[in-house]
Amino acid sequence: MPSECSTNASLDTTSGHTLKWMELLLSISNKEKIRLCHYTMCENRVHHPLYLPCKHAFPDFYSEIELDRAYSQTLSSTSKAVLSFLLVAVMILSVSGNSLVVLTFIYNKHMRSVTNVFILSLAISDLMVTFTCIPVNMGTVLRVVWVFGDFGCKMMPCVTQFSVTCSSLTLCCIAFDRYYAIVHPLKLKLWQTTKRATILQVFVWVTSAATSIPYIFFYETDDISACHEFGEESKVVCKAADLKMFRKVMDTWVTLPVLFFGPFLFMSVIYTIICYQLWMQRPIGASRKTFDGRLKLKQKVIKMLIMVVLIFVVCESPLLLFNAASETNHLQLTQANITLRAFLQCLALSSTCWNPLVYAFMNEKFRVAFRTLVTCKKGKVYPVMLVRNNAMRMSTESRKTTSQLEATLPVGTQQTSETKV
């Protein structure tokens, strides 16, 4: 076989020497033939007369090279800078906001309502994603190679799937809780207890874990440096394992329709019924003044919860649809697709920081509790006689109704579970 220098020079010949190169390919040994073809394909010399014969002679190696090139696609410097800034901002907002939600639940007994048990679960789930997925995602944005090991490769998609499932099912629980509180207030005491809410939330977490554990087997680390012997840097990537059909079933038929669109349809129906009950119907026997006070209080709560659902859908659905389309249509890993997926991933991760902002702007109780924690001040203590007088006055006005709400009580005093959010 000619020396490496002569080989390199000969690889630059024109197509007129095709016959000469074919004769050379037949005359050399298999070892030399492999090296010559590997060099031609690694250098991506598509116009060389040996490229197509080598491609057909070594299809497996050609597939490895194409995979190597696909995973070598990097984001532009502008995209890296923008994504890094966004991810850092999301992480700071998520940690501070969700920590305030958890601390509010711990230090304020009057905030430990059934609905707030589910809100606490959302906050814990968001913190889990914040401390695991966001740092890993930032690492993949800045570097092409995978630096978090095989454990990190398996755990990141598992935690992401767990968070999406837990959030969607928890939001369904909140919608169901509000449905009973507003549409069927007579059955409220039978259903709405903190103990039952905790048991239901444990069931949600167990179900989420059961649907996310299979994702541990979908991903694995792999060394894809097919052209390493020709001077290419060795690289390890985290990619989907050879369980394509099983993963396609999970992504296309379980995660998307059952754990995302199904809950979204359920919540849409439930909140439609609730809105009809609030805006269109007036309880029998309720005075106009009492009805207006109760309606205004309930409307604020429902608007806040609907906003939480919309944020979840807007943030999570684009990435889920993109992943499903990628699995179904076998989208190539081009730079445009990689950049689009990176921004969709950032959008999905941003869902972890929006909920506390919604609570702060749309719920007075959370806003006061957050301000108390941030300023390290104790909550206001109201005289017992004032609380009792307010409660007695409100009870007198609405004694004929079946679900009484202490709408005029100061913030921090006890209310019924129907509006205690």
JOVEN-V861321 format. One line per field, one symbol per residue. ss: DSSP state (~ for helix, > for strand, _ for the rest). phi: phi as a letter, one per 30 degrees, with the letter a starting at -180 (. if undefined). Layout:
ss = ???
phi = ???
This chain:
ss = ___~~~~~~~____~~~~~~~~~~~~~__~~~~~~~~~~~~~______~~~~~~~~~_~~~~~~~~~~~~~_____~~~~~~~~~~~~~~~~~~~~~~~~~~~~~~~_~~~__~~~~~~~~~~~~~~~~~~~~~~~~~~~~~______~~~~~~~~~~~~~~~~~~~~~~~~~~~~~~~~~~~_~~~~~~~__~~~~~~~~~~~~~~~~~~~~~~~~_>>>>>____~~~_____>>>>>___~~~~~~~~~~~~_~~~~~~~~~~~~~~~~~~~~~~~~_______~~~~~~~~~~~~~~~~~~~~~~~~~~~~~~~~~~~~~~~~~~_____~~~~~~~~~~~~~~~_~~~~~~~~~~~~_~~~~~~~~~~~~________~~~~~~~~~~~~~~________________________
phi = .ddddddddddcddddcedddddddddddddddddddddddddhddcdddddeddddbdddddddddddddddcddddddddddddddddddddddddddddddddcbddcddddddddddddddddddddcddddddddddbddccciddddddddddddddddddddddddddddddddcdbddcdddccbddddddddddddddddddceeddcdbadadcddcddcjdddbcbcbdddcdddddddddccddddcbddedddddddddddddddcccbediddddddddddddddddddddddddddddddcdeddddddddddchddddddddddddddddddddddcdeeddedccbddddddddddddhcdddcceddddddddddddddbdddcbdbddcdddjcdbdddbdb
